[in-house]
Amino acid sequence: MTERFERARTCLLLFDFLLGHTERDAESHNRFAPVIANAALLLDAARKARSMVAYARADHRADRQTSAHTLRDTDNRLRPIRPDDIKAHMPIITGGTREADIVPQLAPLEDEFVVPNHR
C-alpha cells in the first residue's frame, strides 16, 4: 500500500454544502463559515491535482415522497424534538429551490459531478 496521494483513485466528495443549511440564519452562517473556508482549500487542492470532484445535493420532492421518514427524538444539533412535530421530522431542503443550491464559494465546474440525494 502506498502512502502517496493517487489522483486517479481519489475523489473529493462535498456533501450537502447547500444554502438551505449554511444560510438558514445568522447562527448557521457563522457556524458554517470556517467549514466552507476549509472545504474551499480542499476543493482548490483537488482541482489542482486534477482529481475527481463530486457533490451530493439534497433533491427531495416538495410532497416528501422521496424522503426517508425517520424516527428520532433530537434534531441534528441534538436539540429535543417531539414525536408529533411532523415538520421537525422532514427534510428541510426541497429540490429545485434556492435552498438546494450549492454554496457559491464551492460551486461546481462544468466537468464536476452533482449527484442528487433522495435519502
C-alpha positions as CSV (number, residue, x, y, z in Angstrom):
1,M,0.0,0.0,0.0
2,T,1.3,3.4,-0.9
3,E,1.3,6.4,1.4
4,R,1.1,8.7,-1.6
5,F,-1.9,10.5,-2.9
6,E,-3.1,8.8,-6.1
7,R,-5.1,11.3,-8.2
8,A,-6.7,8.6,-10.4
9,R,-8.0,6.8,-7.3
10,T,-9.2,9.8,-5.4
11,C,-12.5,11.8,-5.3
12,L,-13.3,14.8,-3.2
13,L,-17.0,14.4,-2.2
14,L,-18.6,17.6,-1.0
15,F,-21.8,16.6,0.8
16,D,-24.7,19.0,1.4
17,F,-22.9,22.3,1.2
18,L,-26.3,23.9,0.4
19,L,-27.7,27.3,1.1
20,G,-30.6,25.8,3.0
21,H,-28.1,24.5,5.6
22,T,-25.4,27.2,5.5
23,E,-27.6,30.3,5.2
24,R,-30.6,29.3,7.2
25,D,-30.0,32.0,9.8
26,A,-27.1,34.1,11.2
27,E,-26.1,31.2,13.6
28,S,-25.9,28.8,10.7
29,H,-23.9,31.3,8.6
30,N,-21.4,31.8,11.4
31,R,-21.1,28.1,12.2
32,F,-20.5,27.1,8.5
33,A,-18.1,29.9,7.6
34,P,-14.9,28.2,8.7
35,V,-16.2,24.8,7.4
36,I,-16.8,26.3,3.9
37,A,-13.4,28.1,4.0
38,N,-11.6,24.8,4.8
39,A,-13.7,22.9,2.1
40,A,-12.6,25.6,-0.4
41,L,-9.0,24.8,0.4
42,L,-9.6,21.1,-0.2
43,L,-11.5,21.8,-3.4
44,D,-8.7,24.0,-4.7
45,A,-6.1,21.3,-4.0
46,A,-8.3,18.6,-5.6
47,R,-8.8,20.7,-8.7
48,K,-5.1,21.5,-8.9
49,A,-4.3,17.7,-8.7
50,R,-7.0,17.1,-11.3
51,S,-8.9,14.7,-9.1
52,M,-12.5,13.9,-9.5
53,V,-14.8,16.3,-7.6
54,A,-18.4,15.3,-6.8
55,Y,-21.2,17.0,-4.9
56,A,-24.1,15.3,-3.1
57,R,-27.1,17.6,-3.1
58,A,-30.4,17.1,-1.5
59,D,-33.2,16.7,-4.1
60,H,-36.3,16.0,-2.1
61,R,-39.7,16.4,-3.8
62,A,-42.0,19.0,-2.3
63,D,-44.5,16.3,-1.4
64,R,-41.7,14.5,0.5
65,Q,-42.4,11.2,-1.3
66,T,-38.7,10.8,-2.0
67,S,-37.7,11.4,1.6
68,A,-37.0,8.8,4.3
69,H,-39.3,9.1,7.2
70,T,-37.1,8.8,10.2
71,L,-38.0,8.2,13.8
72,R,-35.8,10.3,16.1
73,D,-36.0,12.4,19.3
74,T,-33.4,15.1,18.5
75,D,-32.5,17.2,15.6
76,N,-29.0,17.2,14.0
77,R,-27.8,19.6,16.8
78,L,-29.1,17.2,19.5
79,R,-32.0,19.5,20.5
80,P,-35.1,17.6,21.6
81,I,-38.0,17.3,19.1
82,R,-41.5,16.0,19.8
83,P,-42.7,12.8,18.1
84,D,-45.8,14.7,16.9
85,D,-43.8,17.6,15.3
86,I,-44.2,16.5,11.7
87,K,-42.1,19.4,10.3
88,A,-39.1,18.6,12.5
89,H,-39.0,15.0,11.1
90,M,-39.0,16.1,7.4
91,P,-36.0,17.2,5.3
92,I,-35.6,20.9,5.2
93,I,-34.3,21.0,1.6
94,T,-36.6,20.8,-1.5
95,G,-35.0,20.1,-4.9
96,G,-35.2,23.0,-7.4
97,T,-35.3,25.7,-4.7
98,R,-32.7,28.3,-3.7
99,E,-32.1,26.3,-0.5
100,A,-30.9,23.3,-2.7
101,D,-28.3,25.4,-4.4
102,I,-24.6,24.6,-3.6
103,V,-22.9,27.5,-1.8
104,P,-21.2,29.8,-4.4
105,Q,-17.8,29.5,-2.7
106,L,-17.8,25.8,-3.7
107,A,-19.8,26.0,-6.9
108,P,-19.1,23.0,-9.2
109,L,-17.4,23.4,-12.5
110,E,-18.9,22.1,-15.7
111,D,-16.8,18.8,-15.6
112,E,-17.6,18.0,-12.0
113,F,-20.4,15.7,-10.8
114,V,-23.5,16.7,-8.9
115,V,-25.4,13.7,-7.5
116,P,-29.0,14.2,-6.4
117,N,-29.6,12.7,-3.0
118,H,-33.1,11.3,-2.2
119,R,-32.2,9.8,1.2
